[in-house]
Amino acid sequence: MLTGIVKGKRKKDGAVSDAQKGPQFDSGPLITGATLLGVGALIAAVGLAVGGGHLIAATRRWVKEMEVPPSELARQKWAQARTAVEAGTSAWQNGTKAGAPSAS
C-alpha cells in the first residue's frame, strides 16, 4: 500500500536527509498485484487458445462440407473476371460511339 511521502528527519540546518526522500512502498500489495496480473494474462491466453482452436475446427468443417472447394471457386471467379475484362476491352476498342442507339 502506498503510504505516501514520509517526512524525512531534518538536520540541524533544516535540510531533509537523503535517505528519507520519495514515497515508501509496502511490497506485499505490489507482489500480489503482479501475481494477479500474471494469472489473469495466463487465463486470457488459455481462453484465446481454446476459442481459436474451436474457430479453426469449425472453419475446417465448413470448408470440407462445401460442394466446390474454395481454391476451385477462386479459379472460376478469376476466369469470369478475366473474361469480363477482355469483353470490356473489346467493347471499348471496337464499340459504338457514345450517344448512338444500340442494336438491342
Secondary structure, 3 states (H helix, E strand, C coil): CEEEECCCCECCCCCECHHHCCEEECHHHHHHHHHHHHHHHHHHHHHHHHHHHHHHHHHHHHHHHCCCCHHHHHHHHHHHHHHHHHHHHHHHHHCCCCCCCCCC
